[in-house]
């Protein structure tokens, strides 16, 4: 039915958008963590905890992508003249 | 309405008009002094970016480029009628002449550097946080170094460069280089050599192409 299909499209489109934003944040956080490590001054404990947090984030993203049947490519929205989001 | 392919010079465009435009339309040229635009008439044409149409657009531009200097327009540039096109050439004359001079005798080469093992799993069940993070740092450094190396080597062989993307998860670098036609061979050779020296990455070079990335006014 047309209405059902539209609802599914909307849900999938929304999931795509939300997950893309989460992935964007994850990448930003990863970059920030890398900068902090390179800047130095982090204790071994802090590095371990940062790494664990990033790993957990990445794992959660993989789970979410699988739940919604989306690949990394699906999340790389093309914003035309602004380039790709990721 | 009219579909516009490129801006060039009167002497050049006259000989390039044997090509057919989109949908088999006749190519026409509109001249205003030392500028000329190449376009075709259409009753209605909303070019969705279908591969065939884009390739056709590119073929027309390459045919013009074979006979002289060309400023390629983006795929899908349409105007209502010739008068608007004439006004455009007049209003932006100086800027367009500067752009023509900038790309004269040069071609564009595209360089794309991507991680070689993008889809490899970055963690297993027993990976420690420290190892994971330090691996990410190493990877980031390698990619940064690759970008610097590419700029140093290929930038030296180019008149200009334009970076489209860098430092994302999927790409290390996507850039365009404006290269004098006499140096295209050397550029490709150096790029090939460079590709072998960048660990953990793959490089794809495209071109020589019409100067799509350098047609507009540089800031």
HADDOCK unambig.tbl for C-alpha pairs under 7 A between the chains (distance, minus, plus):
assign (segid A and resid 34 and name CA) (segid B and resid 137 and name CA) 5.45 0.50 0.50
assign (segid A and resid 47 and name CA) (segid B and resid 130 and name CA) 5.58 0.50 0.50
assign (segid A and resid 48 and name CA) (segid B and resid 129 and name CA) 4.59 0.50 0.50
assign (segid A and resid 48 and name CA) (segid B and resid 130 and name CA) 4.29 0.50 0.50
assign (segid A and resid 49 and name CA) (segid B and resid 129 and name CA) 6.30 0.50 0.50
assign (segid A and resid 50 and name CA) (segid B and resid 129 and name CA) 6.86 0.50 0.50
assign (segid A and resid 51 and name CA) (segid B and resid 129 and name CA) 3.79 0.50 0.50
assign (segid A and resid 51 and name CA) (segid B and resid 130 and name CA) 5.34 0.50 0.50
assign (segid A and resid 51 and name CA) (segid B and resid 132 and name CA) 5.85 0.50 0.50
assign (segid A and resid 51 and name CA) (segid B and resid 133 and name CA) 4.70 0.50 0.50
assign (segid A and resid 52 and name CA) (segid B and resid 129 and name CA) 4.11 0.50 0.50
assign (segid A and resid 55 and name CA) (segid B and resid 129 and name CA) 6.96 0.50 0.50
assign (segid A and resid 86 and name CA) (segid B and resid 168 and name CA) 6.10 0.50 0.50
